[in-house]
Amino acid sequence: MSRWSAADLARVATNLREQIKAPTAGGRKYRNRPTSVDGYDFDSLLEAKRYGELKLLEKAGAISHIQVHKHWHLHVNNIHIGFYEADFTYLENGQTVIEDTKGLKTALYRWKKKHVLAEYNIEIREITA
């Protein structure tokens, strides 16, 4: 059985530090590509593209009052337990619409979606690629 030298250990430590600083070839956890448009930072190209589509719908008069990354506070028995951050919130025919661009539906997202429906009586629209 061979023993590691101090130089070997230092080289391994350096490699580990570099891997932590720079993600592997896939990039981010869900392989999304962050993008900025009109001063907003979007988590993915899909979200940025949807923002462009919503701006066109707003110009056409189909929707109004677009809000980006609005926080919806979540409560149980009048106790604040957290929040859901919507990708987009807007008015369509006088009704509030919440949209979320989705690649992967995590368990936490699915729970928050149900909570928003129960608390605000609004079904989150999911936009997929």
C-alpha positions in Angstrom: 0.0 0.0 0.0 1.5 3.3 -1.0 1.5 6.4 1.1 0.6 9.8 -0.2 3.3 12.5 -0.1 2.7 16.0 1.1 2.9 17.1 -2.6 0.2 14.6 -3.6 -2.1 15.9 -0.8 -1.5 19.5 -1.8 -2.3 18.7 -5.4 -5.5 16.9 -4.5 -6.5 19.8 -2.2 -5.9 22.3 -5.0 -7.9 20.3 -7.5 -10.8 20.1 -5.0 -10.8 23.8 -4.5 -10.9 24.5 -8.2 -13.8 22.1 -8.7 -15.8 23.9 -6.0 -15.1 27.3 -7.5 -15.9 26.2 -11.1 -18.9 23.9 -11.7 -18.3 20.9 -14.0 -19.1 21.0 -17.7 -22.9 20.9 -17.1 -22.6 24.3 -15.4 -25.5 25.1 -13.0 -27.4 22.5 -11.1 -30.4 22.3 -13.5 -28.3 23.3 -16.6 -30.1 26.6 -16.9 -28.3 29.7 -18.3 -28.8 32.9 -16.4 -29.8 35.9 -18.6 -30.4 39.6 -18.0 -33.1 41.6 -19.9 -34.3 45.1 -19.1 -32.4 45.1 -15.8 -34.0 41.9 -14.6 -31.9 38.8 -13.9 -33.6 35.6 -15.1 -32.6 32.1 -14.0 -32.9 30.7 -17.5 -33.2 31.5 -21.2 -36.8 30.1 -21.1 -37.7 32.6 -18.4 -36.1 35.5 -20.4 -37.9 34.5 -23.6 -41.3 34.3 -21.7 -40.7 37.8 -20.4 -40.3 39.0 -24.0 -43.5 37.3 -25.0 -45.4 38.9 -22.0 -44.1 42.3 -23.0 -45.5 41.9 -26.5 -48.8 40.7 -25.0 -48.9 43.8 -22.8 -48.2 46.1 -25.8 -51.1 44.4 -27.6 -53.4 45.0 -24.7 -54.0 41.4 -23.9 -52.5 41.6 -20.4 -51.4 44.4 -18.0 -49.5 45.1 -14.8 -46.6 42.7 -15.4 -44.6 42.0 -12.2 -41.3 40.1 -12.3 -40.3 37.9 -9.3 -43.1 39.0 -7.1 -43.1 37.4 -3.6 -46.3 35.7 -2.4 -46.2 35.3 1.3 -47.4 31.9 2.6 -49.2 31.5 5.9 -50.7 28.8 8.1 -53.0 29.8 11.0 -52.0 33.4 10.4 -48.3 32.5 10.9 -45.9 33.5 8.1 -44.1 30.3 7.1 -42.3 31.4 4.0 -42.9 32.8 0.5 -43.2 31.7 -3.1 -41.4 33.8 -5.7 -43.4 33.8 -9.0 -41.5 34.3 -12.2 -44.3 36.5 -13.5 -47.6 38.0 -12.1 -49.9 40.0 -14.3 -53.6 40.8 -15.0 -55.5 39.1 -17.8 -59.2 40.0 -18.2 -59.2 41.5 -14.7 -57.9 38.2 -13.1 -54.5 37.8 -11.5 -52.3 35.3 -13.2 -49.2 33.7 -11.8 -46.7 32.1 -14.1 -43.7 29.9 -13.5 -41.3 28.7 -16.2 -40.4 25.2 -15.4 -37.8 22.7 -16.5 -37.9 20.5 -13.4 -40.7 20.5 -10.8 -39.0 20.0 -7.4 -41.0 18.6 -4.4 -40.7 22.1 -2.8 -42.1 23.8 -5.9 -45.1 21.3 -6.0 -45.8 22.0 -2.3 -45.7 25.8 -2.8 -47.9 25.5 -5.9 -50.6 23.8 -3.8 -50.1 26.3 -1.0 -50.6 29.2 -3.3 -53.8 27.6 -4.7 -55.1 27.0 -1.1 -54.3 30.4 0.2 -54.9 32.7 -2.8 -57.2 30.6 -4.9 -54.8 31.1 -7.9 -53.6 28.2 -10.0 -50.0 28.7 -11.1 -49.6 28.5 -14.9 -46.5 26.5 -15.9 -44.6 27.4 -19.0 -42.3 24.7 -20.3 -39.8 24.5 -23.1 
